[in-house]
């Protein structure tokens, strides 16, 4: 669903930004509409991470905010993950963190948000 929204509004990211990826395709459109009605700026939290030798922005929180911002044309405020997430990630070695992030998916394999294509390198 997020990919269809991304494509339907012709959204693009800054070309210097790493590819935006996610492993959550489910969106509750009632939540998205509610956010569109009540917010002017939408926070999307991304983890700037290197996985299997390539840099990505992994959406860790704010999938509904991203959809609401894209559909409404309102600004996205990109932020780093919450402190609690960062503290947990610090407990892992680089290799353990990479393995954890690749294996820990929500409802789909990792995919490029802009295209919906699976990130084959992360399967």
C-alpha positions in Angstrom: 0.0 0.0 0.0 2.8 2.5 0.9 4.4 1.9 -2.5 1.1 2.6 -4.4 0.7 5.9 -2.5 4.4 6.8 -3.1 4.0 6.1 -6.8 0.5 7.7 -7.2 1.7 11.1 -6.0 4.9 10.9 -8.0 7.0 11.2 -4.8 10.7 11.3 -5.1 13.4 11.4 -2.5 16.5 13.6 -2.6 18.8 11.8 -5.1 21.7 12.0 -2.6 19.6 10.1 0.0 20.2 6.4 0.4 17.3 4.2 -0.9 14.3 4.2 1.4 13.4 0.7 2.4 10.8 -0.9 4.7 9.4 -4.3 5.7 5.9 -3.1 6.6 3.4 -2.9 3.8 0.2 -2.9 5.9 -1.4 0.5 6.3 -4.7 1.3 8.0 -6.2 4.0 5.8 -8.4 5.2 8.6 -5.3 6.0 10.6 -3.8 7.7 7.5 -6.9 9.9 6.9 -7.0 10.8 10.6 -3.4 12.0 10.5 -4.0 13.9 7.3 -6.8 15.8 9.0 -4.9 16.7 12.2 -1.2 17.2 11.3 0.8 19.6 9.3 4.2 18.0 9.5 4.8 14.3 9.6 7.7 12.7 11.4 9.2 9.5 9.8 12.0 7.8 11.7 14.6 6.1 9.7 17.7 4.2 10.6 20.6 5.2 8.3 22.3 1.8 8.1 24.6 -0.3 6.0 23.4 -3.8 5.2 25.4 -6.2 3.2 27.7 -3.4 2.0 25.0 -1.0 0.9 23.6 2.1 2.7 19.8 2.4 3.2 17.3 4.4 5.1 15.2 1.8 6.9 11.8 3.1 8.0 11.5 2.1 11.7 8.6 4.2 12.6 6.1 6.5 10.8 4.8 4.4 8.0 1.3 5.9 8.4 2.9 9.4 8.7 4.8 8.8 5.5 1.6 7.8 3.6 -0.3 10.8 5.1 2.4 13.2 4.1 2.6 11.9 0.6 -1.2 12.0 0.1 -1.6 15.4 1.6 1.5 17.0 0.1 2.6 18.1 3.5 6.2 18.1 4.7 8.0 15.0 6.0 10.4 15.5 8.9 13.0 12.8 8.7 14.4 11.9 12.1 16.7 9.3 13.6 15.1 6.4 15.5 13.9 7.0 19.0 16.5 6.8 21.8 15.1 3.5 23.1 15.7 1.9 19.7 19.2 3.4 19.5 20.0 2.1 23.0 18.9 -1.4 22.0 20.9 -1.3 18.8 24.1 -0.3 20.7 24.0 -3.6 22.5 24.8 -5.5 19.2 28.0 -5.8 17.4 27.9 -4.5 13.8 27.6 -8.1 12.5 24.8 -9.0 15.0 23.0 -5.7 14.2 23.1 -6.4 10.5 21.8 -9.9 11.0 19.1 -8.7 13.3 17.9 -6.0 10.9 17.8 -8.3 7.9 16.0 -11.1 9.7 13.6 -9.0 11.8 10.8 -8.1 9.3 7.2 -7.0 10.0 4.9 -8.2 7.3 7.0 -8.5 4.2 10.6 -8.9 3.0 12.5 -5.6 2.8 11.3 -3.6 -0.2 12.2 -0.3 -1.9 9.4 2.1 -0.8 9.5 3.9 -4.2 9.0 0.9 -6.3 7.7 -1.9 -4.1 10.5 -4.2 -5.5 12.0 -6.6 -3.0 15.5 -5.8 -1.9 16.9 -9.0 -3.2 20.3 -8.5 -1.4 18.5 -8.7 1.9 16.7 -12.0 1.4 
